Amino acid sequence: MNPIFAVFLTIFRLKRTCPECKRDQVVPASKRLESVRCKFCGADVPPRK
Ligand SMILES: [Zn+2]
């Protein structure tokens, strides 16, 4: 696979939209299965199903 495409795919999978402020953010791979705190508003952002 094209390495640049692989990086893009990884970032796409780790991207989450905050339910409160609707802003996108990239979650670290280690937090993939956990809720994270929105870096913009502080709300909990649950993992994508
Ligand atoms: Zn937010």
mmCIF file of the protein (N, C-alpha, C, O) and its ligand, coordinates in Angstrom:
data_MODEL
# 
_entry.id   MODEL 
# 
loop_
_entity.id 
_entity.type 
_entity.pdbx_number_of_molecules 
1 polymer     1 
2 non-polymer 1 
# 
_entity_poly.entity_id                      1 
_entity_poly.type                           'polypeptide(L)' 
_entity_poly.nstd_linkage                   no 
_entity_poly.nstd_monomer                   no 
_entity_poly.pdbx_seq_one_letter_code       MNPIFAVFLTIFRLKRTCPECKRDQVVPASKRLESVRCKFCGADVPPRK 
_entity_poly.pdbx_seq_one_letter_code_can   MNPIFAVFLTIFRLKRTCPECKRDQVVPASKRLESVRCKFCGADVPPRK 
_entity_poly.pdbx_strand_id                 A 
# 
loop_
_entity_poly_seq.entity_id 
_entity_poly_seq.num 
_entity_poly_seq.mon_id 
_entity_poly_seq.hetero 
1 1  MET n 
1 2  ASN n 
1 3  PRO n 
1 4  ILE n 
1 5  PHE n 
1 6  ALA n 
1 7  VAL n 
1 8  PHE n 
1 9  LEU n 
1 10 THR n 
1 11 ILE n 
1 12 PHE n 
1 13 ARG n 
1 14 LEU n 
1 15 LYS n 
1 16 ARG n 
1 17 THR n 
1 18 CYS n 
1 19 PRO n 
1 20 GLU n 
1 21 CYS n 
1 22 LYS n 
1 23 ARG n 
1 24 ASP n 
1 25 GLN n 
1 26 VAL n 
1 27 VAL n 
1 28 PRO n 
1 29 ALA n 
1 30 SER n 
1 31 LYS n 
1 32 ARG n 
1 33 LEU n 
1 34 GLU n 
1 35 SER n 
1 36 VAL n 
1 37 ARG n 
1 38 CYS n 
1 39 LYS n 
1 40 PHE n 
1 41 CYS n 
1 42 GLY n 
1 43 ALA n 
1 44 ASP n 
1 45 VAL n 
1 46 PRO n 
1 47 PRO n 
1 48 ARG n 
1 49 LYS n 
# 
loop_
_struct_asym.id 
_struct_asym.entity_id 
A 1 
B 2 
# 
loop_
_chem_comp.id 
_chem_comp.type 
_chem_comp.mon_nstd_flag 
ALA 'L-peptide linking' y 
ARG 'L-peptide linking' y 
ASN 'L-peptide linking' y 
ASP 'L-peptide linking' y 
CYS 'L-peptide linking' y 
GLN 'L-peptide linking' y 
GLU 'L-peptide linking' y 
GLY 'peptide linking'   y 
ILE 'L-peptide linking' y 
LEU 'L-peptide linking' y 
LYS 'L-peptide linking' y 
MET 'L-peptide linking' y 
PHE 'L-peptide linking' y 
PRO 'L-peptide linking' y 
SER 'L-peptide linking' y 
THR 'L-peptide linking' y 
VAL 'L-peptide linking' y 
ZN  non-polymer         . 
# 
_pdbx_entity_nonpoly.entity_id   2 
_pdbx_entity_nonpoly.name        ? 
_pdbx_entity_nonpoly.comp_id     ZN 
# 
_pdbx_nonpoly_scheme.asym_id         B 
_pdbx_nonpoly_scheme.entity_id       2 
_pdbx_nonpoly_scheme.mon_id          ZN 
_pdbx_nonpoly_scheme.ndb_seq_num     1 
_pdbx_nonpoly_scheme.pdb_seq_num     101 
_pdbx_nonpoly_scheme.auth_seq_num    101 
_pdbx_nonpoly_scheme.pdb_mon_id      ZN 
_pdbx_nonpoly_scheme.auth_mon_id     ZN 
_pdbx_nonpoly_scheme.pdb_strand_id   A 
_pdbx_nonpoly_scheme.pdb_ins_code    . 
# 
loop_
_atom_site.group_PDB 
_atom_site.id 
_atom_site.type_symbol 
_atom_site.label_atom_id 
_atom_site.label_alt_id 
_atom_site.label_comp_id 
_atom_site.label_asym_id 
_atom_site.label_entity_id 
_atom_site.label_seq_id 
_atom_site.pdbx_PDB_ins_code 
_atom_site.Cartn_x 
_atom_site.Cartn_y 
_atom_site.Cartn_z 
_atom_site.occupancy 
_atom_site.B_iso_or_equiv 
_atom_site.pdbx_formal_charge 
_atom_site.auth_seq_id 
_atom_site.auth_comp_id 
_atom_site.auth_asym_id 
_atom_site.auth_atom_id 
_atom_site.pdbx_PDB_model_num 
ATOM   1   N  N  . MET A 1 1  ? 0.845   -1.207 0.000  1.00 0.00 ? 1   MET A N  1 
ATOM   2   C  CA . MET A 1 1  ? 0.000   0.000  0.000  1.00 0.00 ? 1   MET A CA 1 
ATOM   3   C  C  . MET A 1 1  ? 0.877   1.252  0.000  1.00 0.00 ? 1   MET A C  1 
ATOM   4   O  O  . MET A 1 1  ? 1.940   1.281  0.620  1.00 0.00 ? 1   MET A O  1 
ATOM   5   N  N  . ASN A 1 2  ? 0.429   2.251  -0.682 1.00 0.00 ? 2   ASN A N  1 
ATOM   6   C  CA . ASN A 1 2  ? 1.103   3.552  -0.674 1.00 0.00 ? 2   ASN A CA 1 
ATOM   7   C  C  . ASN A 1 2  ? 1.214   4.084  0.765  1.00 0.00 ? 2   ASN A C  1 
ATOM   8   O  O  . ASN A 1 2  ? 0.199   4.241  1.442  1.00 0.00 ? 2   ASN A O  1 
ATOM   9   N  N  . PRO A 1 3  ? 2.423   4.359  1.228  1.00 0.00 ? 3   PRO A N  1 
ATOM   10  C  CA . PRO A 1 3  ? 2.576   4.783  2.634  1.00 0.00 ? 3   PRO A CA 1 
ATOM   11  C  C  . PRO A 1 3  ? 1.835   6.063  2.974  1.00 0.00 ? 3   PRO A C  1 
ATOM   12  O  O  . PRO A 1 3  ? 1.350   6.219  4.094  1.00 0.00 ? 3   PRO A O  1 
ATOM   13  N  N  . ILE A 1 4  ? 1.742   6.962  2.042  1.00 0.00 ? 4   ILE A N  1 
ATOM   14  C  CA . ILE A 1 4  ? 1.025   8.218  2.323  1.00 0.00 ? 4   ILE A CA 1 
ATOM   15  C  C  . ILE A 1 4  ? -0.469  7.932  2.488  1.00 0.00 ? 4   ILE A C  1 
ATOM   16  O  O  . ILE A 1 4  ? -1.135  8.516  3.343  1.00 0.00 ? 4   ILE A O  1 
ATOM   17  N  N  . PHE A 1 5  ? -0.967  7.043  1.673  1.00 0.00 ? 5   PHE A N  1 
ATOM   18  C  CA . PHE A 1 5  ? -2.370  6.660  1.787  1.00 0.00 ? 5   PHE A CA 1 
ATOM   19  C  C  . PHE A 1 5  ? -2.632  5.974  3.124  1.00 0.00 ? 5   PHE A C  1 
ATOM   20  O  O  . PHE A 1 5  ? -3.674  6.190  3.743  1.00 0.00 ? 5   PHE A O  1 
ATOM   21  N  N  . ALA A 1 6  ? -1.681  5.144  3.567  1.00 0.00 ? 6   ALA A N  1 
ATOM   22  C  CA . ALA A 1 6  ? -1.829  4.450  4.856  1.00 0.00 ? 6   ALA A CA 1 
ATOM   23  C  C  . ALA A 1 6  ? -1.899  5.454  6.004  1.00 0.00 ? 6   ALA A C  1 
ATOM   24  O  O  . ALA A 1 6  ? -2.704  5.291  6.921  1.00 0.00 ? 6   ALA A O  1 
ATOM   25  N  N  . VAL A 1 7  ? -1.072  6.477  5.960  1.00 0.00 ? 7   VAL A N  1 
ATOM   26  C  CA . VAL A 1 7  ? -1.101  7.512  6.991  1.00 0.00 ? 7   VAL A CA 1 
ATOM   27  C  C  . VAL A 1 7  ? -2.444  8.240  6.962  1.00 0.00 ? 7   VAL A C  1 
ATOM   28  O  O  . VAL A 1 7  ? -3.046  8.503  8.004  1.00 0.00 ? 7   VAL A O  1 
ATOM   29  N  N  . PHE A 1 8  ? -2.889  8.552  5.785  1.00 0.00 ? 8   PHE A N  1 
ATOM   30  C  CA . PHE A 1 8  ? -4.180  9.230  5.650  1.00 0.00 ? 8   PHE A CA 1 
ATOM   31  C  C  . PHE A 1 8  ? -5.306  8.389  6.249  1.00 0.00 ? 8   PHE A C  1 
ATOM   32  O  O  . PHE A 1 8  ? -6.176  8.905  6.950  1.00 0.00 ? 8   PHE A O  1 
ATOM   33  N  N  . LEU A 1 9  ? -5.276  7.103  5.964  1.00 0.00 ? 9   LEU A N  1 
ATOM   34  C  CA . LEU A 1 9  ? -6.312  6.203  6.485  1.00 0.00 ? 9   LEU A CA 1 
ATOM   35  C  C  . LEU A 1 9  ? -6.282  6.174  8.007  1.00 0.00 ? 9   LEU A C  1 
ATOM   36  O  O  . LEU A 1 9  ? -7.328  6.217  8.655  1.00 0.00 ? 9   LEU A O  1 
ATOM   37  N  N  . THR A 1 10 ? -5.082  6.101  8.574  1.00 0.00 ? 10  THR A N  1 
ATOM   38  C  CA . THR A 1 10 ? -4.951  6.078  10.030 1.00 0.00 ? 10  THR A CA 1 
ATOM   39  C  C  . THR A 1 10 ? -5.537  7.340  10.636 1.00 0.00 ? 10  THR A C  1 
ATOM   40  O  O  . THR A 1 10 ? -6.290  7.275  11.608 1.00 0.00 ? 10  THR A O  1 
ATOM   41  N  N  . ILE A 1 11 ? -5.199  8.476  10.075 1.00 0.00 ? 11  ILE A N  1 
ATOM   42  C  CA . ILE A 1 11 ? -5.727  9.738  10.601 1.00 0.00 ? 11  ILE A CA 1 
ATOM   43  C  C  . ILE A 1 11 ? -7.239  9.773  10.452 1.00 0.00 ? 11  ILE A C  1 
ATOM   44  O  O  . ILE A 1 11 ? -7.939  10.224 11.358 1.00 0.00 ? 11  ILE A O  1 
ATOM   45  N  N  . PHE A 1 12 ? -7.743  9.312  9.339  1.00 0.00 ? 12  PHE A N  1 
ATOM   46  C  CA . PHE A 1 12 ? -9.191  9.313  9.121  1.00 0.00 ? 12  PHE A CA 1 
ATOM   47  C  C  . PHE A 1 12 ? -9.895  8.462  10.167 1.00 0.00 ? 12  PHE A C  1 
ATOM   48  O  O  . PHE A 1 12 ? -10.945 8.851  10.679 1.00 0.00 ? 12  PHE A O  1 
ATOM   49  N  N  . ARG A 1 13 ? -9.325  7.302  10.490 1.00 0.00 ? 13  ARG A N  1 
ATOM   50  C  CA . ARG A 1 13 ? -9.952  6.414  11.474 1.00 0.00 ? 13  ARG A CA 1 
ATOM   51  C  C  . ARG A 1 13 ? -9.925  7.012  12.866 1.00 0.00 ? 13  ARG A C  1 
ATOM   52  O  O  . ARG A 1 13 ? -10.820 6.758  13.672 1.00 0.00 ? 13  ARG A O  1 
ATOM   53  N  N  . LEU A 1 14 ? -8.898  7.808  13.156 1.00 0.00 ? 14  LEU A N  1 
ATOM   54  C  CA . LEU A 1 14 ? -8.748  8.344  14.512 1.00 0.00 ? 14  LEU A CA 1 
ATOM   55  C  C  . LEU A 1 14 ? -9.449  9.678  14.679 1.00 0.00 ? 14  LEU A C  1 
ATOM   56  O  O  . LEU A 1 14 ? -9.416  10.269 15.758 1.00 0.00 ? 14  LEU A O  1 
ATOM   57  N  N  . LYS A 1 15 ? -10.076 10.150 13.630 1.00 0.00 ? 15  LYS A N  1 
ATOM   58  C  CA . LYS A 1 15 ? -10.745 11.437 13.698 1.00 0.00 ? 15  LYS A CA 1 
ATOM   59  C  C  . LYS A 1 15 ? -12.113 11.262 14.360 1.00 0.00 ? 15  LYS A C  1 
ATOM   60  O  O  . LYS A 1 15 ? -12.853 10.328 14.053 1.00 0.00 ? 15  LYS A O  1 
ATOM   61  N  N  . ARG A 1 16 ? -12.427 12.170 15.266 1.00 0.00 ? 16  ARG A N  1 
ATOM   62  C  CA . ARG A 1 16 ? -13.717 12.123 15.949 1.00 0.00 ? 16  ARG A CA 1 
ATOM   63  C  C  . ARG A 1 16 ? -14.333 13.503 15.968 1.00 0.00 ? 16  ARG A C  1 
ATOM   64  O  O  . ARG A 1 16 ? -13.636 14.516 16.028 1.00 0.00 ? 16  ARG A O  1 
ATOM   65  N  N  . THR A 1 17 ? -15.655 13.522 15.916 1.00 0.00 ? 17  THR A N  1 
ATOM   66  C  CA . THR A 1 17 ? -16.357 14.793 16.006 1.00 0.00 ? 17  THR A CA 1 
ATOM   67  C  C  . THR A 1 17 ? -16.956 14.920 17.395 1.00 0.00 ? 17  THR A C  1 
ATOM   68  O  O  . THR A 1 17 ? -17.660 14.024 17.861 1.00 0.00 ? 17  THR A O  1 
ATOM   69  N  N  . CYS A 1 18 ? -16.679 16.020 18.047 1.00 0.00 ? 18  CYS A N  1 
ATOM   70  C  CA . CYS A 1 18 ? -17.212 16.274 19.384 1.00 0.00 ? 18  CYS A CA 1 
ATOM   71  C  C  . CYS A 1 18 ? -18.723 16.442 19.316 1.00 0.00 ? 18  CYS A C  1 
ATOM   72  O  O  . CYS A 1 18 ? -19.219 17.186 18.471 1.00 0.00 ? 18  CYS A O  1 
ATOM   73  N  N  . PRO A 1 19 ? -19.478 15.755 20.203 1.00 0.00 ? 19  PRO A N  1 
ATOM   74  C  CA . PRO A 1 19 ? -20.942 15.882 20.185 1.00 0.00 ? 19  PRO A CA 1 
ATOM   75  C  C  . PRO A 1 19 ? -21.410 17.251 20.668 1.00 0.00 ? 19  PRO A C  1 
ATOM   76  O  O  . PRO A 1 19 ? -22.534 17.659 20.373 1.00 0.00 ? 19  PRO A O  1 
ATOM   77  N  N  . GLU A 1 20 ? -20.571 17.955 21.399 1.00 0.00 ? 20  GLU A N  1 
ATOM   78  C  CA . GLU A 1 20 ? -20.959 19.259 21.947 1.00 0.00 ? 20  GLU A CA 1 
ATOM   79  C  C  . GLU A 1 20 ? -20.689 20.393 20.962 1.00 0.00 ? 20  GLU A C  1 
ATOM   80  O  O  . GLU A 1 20 ? -21.592 21.155 20.617 1.00 0.00 ? 20  GLU A O  1 
ATOM   81  N  N  . CYS A 1 21 ? -19.435 20.498 20.514 1.00 0.00 ? 21  CYS A N  1 
ATOM   82  C  CA . CYS A 1 21 ? -19.076 21.653 19.695 1.00 0.00 ? 21  CYS A CA 1 
ATOM   83  C  C  . CYS A 1 21 ? -18.933 21.293 18.218 1.00 0.00 ? 21  CYS A C  1 
ATOM   84  O  O  . CYS A 1 21 ? -18.701 22.168 17.384 1.00 0.00 ? 21  CYS A O  1 
ATOM   85  N  N  . LYS A 1 22 ? -19.073 19.990 17.891 1.00 0.00 ? 22  LYS A N  1 
ATOM   86  C  CA . LYS A 1 22 ? -19.072 19.523 16.495 1.00 0.00 ? 22  LYS A CA 1 
ATOM   87  C  C  . LYS A 1 22 ? -17.750 19.753 15.782 1.00 0.00 ? 22  LYS A C  1 
ATOM   88  O  O  . LYS A 1 22 ? -17.693 19.760 14.553 1.00 0.00 ? 22  LYS A O  1 
ATOM   89  N  N  . ARG A 1 23 ? -16.691 19.941 16.553 1.00 0.00 ? 23  ARG A N  1 
ATOM   90  C  CA . ARG A 1 23 ? -15.404 20.133 15.909 1.00 0.00 ? 23  ARG A CA 1 
ATOM   91  C  C  . ARG A 1 23 ? -14.683 18.800 15.812 1.00 0.00 ? 23  ARG A C  1 
ATOM   92  O  O  . ARG A 1 23 ? -14.811 17.938 16.681 1.00 0.00 ? 23  ARG A O  1 
ATOM   93  N  N  . ASP A 1 24 ? -13.927 18.653 14.742 1.00 0.00 ? 24  ASP A N  1 
ATOM   94  C  CA . ASP A 1 24 ? -13.174 17.417 14.533 1.00 0.00 ? 24  ASP A CA 1 
ATOM   95  C  C  . ASP A 1 24 ? -11.848 17.487 15.261 1.00 0.00 ? 24  ASP A C  1 
ATOM   96  O  O  . ASP A 1 24 ? -11.212 18.538 15.331 1.00 0.00 ? 24  ASP A O  1 
ATOM   97  N  N  . GLN A 1 25 ? -11.446 16.361 15.796 1.00 0.00 ? 25  GLN A N  1 
ATOM   98  C  CA . GLN A 1 25 ? -10.110 16.277 16.361 1.00 0.00 ? 25  GLN A CA 1 
ATOM   99  C  C  . GLN A 1 25 ? -9.581  14.878 16.159 1.00 0.00 ? 25  GLN A C  1 
ATOM   100 O  O  . GLN A 1 25 ? -10.349 13.929 16.000 1.00 0.00 ? 25  GLN A O  1 
ATOM   101 N  N  . VAL A 1 26 ? -8.272  14.752 16.166 1.00 0.00 ? 26  VAL A N  1 
ATOM   102 C  CA . VAL A 1 26 ? -7.631  13.458 15.973 1.00 0.00 ? 26  VAL A CA 1 
ATOM   103 C  C  . VAL A 1 26 ? -7.247  12.908 17.336 1.00 0.00 ? 26  VAL A C  1 
ATOM   104 O  O  . VAL A 1 26 ? -6.583  13.568 18.135 1.00 0.00 ? 26  VAL A O  1 
ATOM   105 N  N  . VAL A 1 27 ? -7.686  11.677 17.575 1.00 0.00 ? 27  VAL A N  1 
ATOM   106 C  CA . VAL A 1 27 ? -7.464  11.001 18.849 1.00 0.00 ? 27  VAL A CA 1 
ATOM   107 C  C  . VAL A 1 27 ? -6.216  10.133 18.729 1.00 0.00 ? 27  VAL A C  1 
ATOM   108 O  O  . VAL A 1 27 ? -6.033  9.479  17.703 1.00 0.00 ? 27  VAL A O  1 
ATOM   109 N  N  . PRO A 1 28 ? -5.356  10.104 19.738 1.00 0.00 ? 28  PRO A N  1 
ATOM   110 C  CA . PRO A 1 28 ? -4.179  9.225  19.674 1.00 0.00 ? 28  PRO A CA 1 
ATOM   111 C  C  . PRO A 1 28 ? -4.601  7.765  19.528 1.00 0.00 ? 28  PRO A C  1 
ATOM   112 O  O  . PRO A 1 28 ? -5.642  7.361  20.046 1.00 0.00 ? 28  PRO A O  1 
ATOM   113 N  N  . ALA A 1 29 ? -3.797  6.982  18.827 1.00 0.00 ? 29  ALA A N  1 
ATOM   114 C  CA . ALA A 1 29 ? -4.138  5.580  18.580 1.00 0.00 ? 29  ALA A CA 1 
ATOM   115 C  C  . ALA A 1 29 ? -4.345  4.824  19.886 1.00 0.00 ? 29  ALA A C  1 
ATOM   116 O  O  . ALA A 1 29 ? -5.156  3.899  19.943 1.00 0.00 ? 29  ALA A O  1 
ATOM   117 N  N  . SER A 1 30 ? -3.621  5.207  20.938 1.00 0.00 ? 30  SER A N  1 
ATOM   118 C  CA . SER A 1 30 ? -3.751  4.516  22.222 1.00 0.00 ? 30  SER A CA 1 
ATOM   119 C  C  . SER A 1 30 ? -5.112  4.748  22.866 1.00 0.00 ? 30  SER A C  1 
ATOM   120 O  O  . SER A 1 30 ? -5.531  3.981  23.733 1.00 0.00 ? 30  SER A O  1 
ATOM   121 N  N  . LYS A 1 31 ? -5.804  5.807  22.442 1.00 0.00 ? 31  LYS A N  1 
ATOM   122 C  CA . LYS A 1 31 ? -7.123  6.133  23.009 1.00 0.00 ? 31  LYS A CA 1 
ATOM   123 C  C  . LYS A 1 31 ? -8.254  5.724  22.071 1.00 0.00 ? 31  LYS A C  1 
ATOM   124 O  O  . LYS A 1 31 ? -9.401  6.137  22.246 1.00 0.00 ? 31  LYS A O  1 
ATOM   125 N  N  . ARG A 1 32 ? -7.923  4.924  21.096 1.00 0.00 ? 32  ARG A N  1 
ATOM   126 C  CA . ARG A 1 32 ? -8.866  4.571  20.043 1.00 0.00 ? 32  ARG A CA 1 
ATOM   127 C  C  . ARG A 1 32 ? -10.182 4.021  20.592 1.00 0.00 ? 32  ARG A C  1 
ATOM   128 O  O  . ARG A 1 32 ? -11.252 4.317  20.062 1.00 0.00 ? 32  ARG A O  1 
ATOM   129 N  N  . LEU A 1 33 ? -10.097 3.215  21.661 1.00 0.00 ? 33  LEU A N  1 
ATOM   130 C  CA . LEU A 1 33 ? -11.293 2.552  22.180 1.00 0.00 ? 33  LEU A CA 1 
ATOM   131 C  C  . LEU A 1 33 ? -11.842 3.232  23.435 1.00 0.00 ? 33  LEU A C  1 
ATOM   132 O  O  . LEU A 1 33 ? -12.761 2.714  24.068 1.00 0.00 ? 33  LEU A O  1 
ATOM   133 N  N  . GLU A 1 34 ? -11.288 4.375  23.791 1.00 0.00 ? 34  GLU A N  1 
ATOM   134 C  CA . GLU A 1 34 ? -11.713 5.065  25.010 1.00 0.00 ? 34  GLU A CA 1 
ATOM   135 C  C  . GLU A 1 34 ? -12.341 6.406  24.667 1.00 0.00 ? 34  GLU A C  1 
ATOM   136 O  O  . GLU A 1 34 ? -12.117 6.963  23.593 1.00 0.00 ? 34  GLU A O  1 
ATOM   137 N  N  . SER A 1 35 ? -13.135 6.910  25.609 1.00 0.00 ? 35  SER A N  1 
ATOM   138 C  CA . SER A 1 35 ? -13.611 8.271  25.469 1.00 0.00 ? 35  SER A CA 1 
ATOM   139 C  C  . SER A 1 35 ? -12.451 9.222  25.716 1.00 0.00 ? 35  SER A C  1 
ATOM   140 O  O  . SER A 1 35 ? -11.591 8.963  26.558 1.00 0.00 ? 35  SER A O  1 
ATOM   141 N  N  . VAL A 1 36 ? -12.435 10.301 24.990 1.00 0.00 ? 36  VAL A N  1 
ATOM   142 C  CA . VAL A 1 36 ? -11.409 11.319 25.211 1.00 0.00 ? 36  VAL A CA 1 
ATOM   143 C  C  . VAL A 1 36 ? -12.087 12.646 25.512 1.00 0.00 ? 36  VAL A C  1 
ATOM   144 O  O  . VAL A 1 36 ? -13.279 12.828 25.265 1.00 0.00 ? 36  VAL A O  1 
ATOM   145 N  N  . ARG A 1 37 ? -11.305 13.557 26.048 1.00 0.00 ? 37  ARG A N  1 
ATOM   146 C  CA . ARG A 1 37 ? -11.841 14.880 26.341 1.00 0.00 ? 37  ARG A CA 1 
ATOM   147 C  C  . ARG A 1 37 ? -11.604 15.771 25.135 1.00 0.00 ? 37  ARG A C  1 
ATOM   148 O  O  . ARG A 1 37 ? -10.500 15.830 24.592 1.00 0.00 ? 37  ARG A O  1 
ATOM   149 N  N  . CYS A 1 38 ? -12.658 16.464 24.725 1.00 0.00 ? 38  CYS A N  1 
ATOM   150 C  CA . CYS A 1 38 ? -12.532 17.384 23.598 1.00 0.00 ? 38  CYS A CA 1 
ATOM   151 C  C  . CYS A 1 38 ? -11.507 18.459 23.934 1.00 0.00 ? 38  CYS A C  1 
ATOM   152 O  O  . CYS A 1 38 ? -11.555 19.065 25.005 1.00 0.00 ? 38  CYS A O  1 
ATOM   153 N  N  . LYS A 1 39 ? -10.581 18.688 23.010 1.00 0.00 ? 39  LYS A N  1 
ATOM   154 C  CA . LYS A 1 39 ? -9.543  19.684 23.301 1.00 0.00 ? 39  LYS A CA 1 
ATOM   155 C  C  . LYS A 1 39 ? -10.054 21.102 23.104 1.00 0.00 ? 39  LYS A C  1 
ATOM   156 O  O  . LYS A 1 39 ? -9.376  22.063 23.467 1.00 0.00 ? 39  LYS A O  1 
ATOM   157 N  N  . PHE A 1 40 ? -11.233 21.237 22.537 1.00 0.00 ? 40  PHE A N  1 
ATOM   158 C  CA . PHE A 1 40 ? -11.795 22.572 22.314 1.00 0.00 ? 40  PHE A CA 1 
ATOM   159 C  C  . PHE A 1 40 ? -12.732 22.994 23.439 1.00 0.00 ? 40  PHE A C  1 
ATOM   160 O  O  . PHE A 1 40 ? -12.648 24.125 23.919 1.00 0.00 ? 40  PHE A O  1 
ATOM   161 N  N  . CYS A 1 41 ? -13.639 22.085 23.873 1.00 0.00 ? 41  CYS A N  1 
ATOM   162 C  CA . CYS A 1 41 ? -14.640 22.481 24.858 1.00 0.00 ? 41  CYS A CA 1 
ATOM   163 C  C  . CYS A 1 41 ? -14.599 21.649 26.129 1.00 0.00 ? 41  CYS A C  1 
ATOM   164 O  O  . CYS A 1 41 ? -15.276 21.996 27.097 1.00 0.00 ? 41  CYS A O  1 
ATOM   165 N  N  . GLY A 1 42 ? -13.821 20.548 26.166 1.00 0.00 ? 42  GLY A N  1 
ATOM   166 C  CA . GLY A 1 42 ? -13.691 19.749 27.380 1.00 0.00 ? 42  GLY A CA 1 
ATOM   167 C  C  . GLY A 1 42 ? -14.753 18.680 27.552 1.00 0.00 ? 42  GLY A C  1 
ATOM   168 O  O  . GLY A 1 42 ? -14.742 17.964 28.552 1.00 0.00 ? 42  GLY A O  1 
ATOM   169 N  N  . ALA A 1 43 ? -15.679 18.553 26.597 1.00 0.00 ? 43  ALA A N  1 
ATOM   170 C  CA . ALA A 1 43 ? -16.710 17.510 26.696 1.00 0.00 ? 43  ALA A CA 1 
ATOM   171 C  C  . ALA A 1 43 ? -16.108 16.131 26.419 1.00 0.00 ? 43  ALA A C  1 
ATOM   172 O  O  . ALA A 1 43 ? -15.072 16.018 25.763 1.00 0.00 ? 43  ALA A O  1 
ATOM   173 N  N  . ASP A 1 44 ? -16.755 15.105 26.916 1.00 0.00 ? 44  ASP A N  1 
ATOM   174 C  CA . ASP A 1 44 ? -16.319 13.743 26.602 1.00 0.00 ? 44  ASP A CA 1 
ATOM   175 C  C  . ASP A 1 44 ? -16.732 13.388 25.191 1.00 0.00 ? 44  ASP A C  1 
ATOM   176 O  O  . ASP A 1 44 ? -17.875 13.608 24.791 1.00 0.00 ? 44  ASP A O  1 
ATOM   177 N  N  . VAL A 1 45 ? -15.799 12.839 24.442 1.00 0.00 ? 45  VAL A N  1 
ATOM   178 C  CA . VAL A 1 45 ? -16.085 12.410 23.072 1.00 0.00 ? 45  VAL A CA 1 
ATOM   179 C  C  . VAL A 1 45 ? -15.983 10.899 23.050 1.00 0.00 ? 45  VAL A C  1 
ATOM   180 O  O  . VAL A 1 45 ? -14.882 10.364 23.180 1.00 0.00 ? 45  VAL A O  1 
ATOM   181 N  N  . PRO A 1 46 ? -17.102 10.186 22.888 1.00 0.00 ? 46  PRO A N  1 
ATOM   182 C  CA . PRO A 1 46 ? -17.072 8.739  22.925 1.00 0.00 ? 46  PRO A CA 1 
ATOM   183 C  C  . PRO A 1 46 ? -16.437 8.168  21.661 1.00 0.00 ? 46  PRO A C  1 
ATOM   184 O  O  . PRO A 1 46 ? -16.424 8.822  20.619 1.00 0.00 ? 46  PRO A O  1 
ATOM   185 N  N  . PRO A 1 47 ? -15.909 6.945  21.756 1.00 0.00 ? 47  PRO A N  1 
ATOM   186 C  CA . PRO A 1 47 ? -15.321 6.313  20.569 1.00 0.00 ? 47  PRO A CA 1 
ATOM   187 C  C  . PRO A 1 47 ? -16.371 6.057  19.511 1.00 0.00 ? 47  PRO A C  1 
ATOM   188 O  O  . PRO A 1 47 ? -17.539 5.818  19.817 1.00 0.00 ? 47  PRO A O  1 
ATOM   189 N  N  . ARG A 1 48 ? -15.947 6.109  18.277 1.00 0.00 ? 48  ARG A N  1 
ATOM   190 C  CA . ARG A 1 48 ? -16.840 5.834  17.154 1.00 0.00 ? 48  ARG A CA 1 
ATOM   191 C  C  . ARG A 1 48 ? -17.194 4.357  17.176 1.00 0.00 ? 48  ARG A C  1 
ATOM   192 O  O  . ARG A 1 48 ? -16.333 3.525  17.460 1.00 0.00 ? 48  ARG A O  1 
ATOM   193 N  N  . LYS A 1 49 ? -18.427 4.016  16.888 1.00 0.00 ? 49  LYS A N  1 
ATOM   194 C  CA . LYS A 1 49 ? -18.845 2.617  16.887 1.00 0.00 ? 49  LYS A CA 1 
ATOM   195 C  C  . LYS A 1 49 ? -18.286 1.883  15.674 1.00 0.00 ? 49  LYS A C  1 
ATOM   196 O  O  . LYS A 1 49 ? -18.535 0.690  15.506 1.00 0.00 ? 49  LYS A O  1 
HETATM 197 ZN ZN . ZN  B 2 .  ? -16.030 19.904 21.930 1.00 0.00 2 101 ZN  A ZN 1 
# 
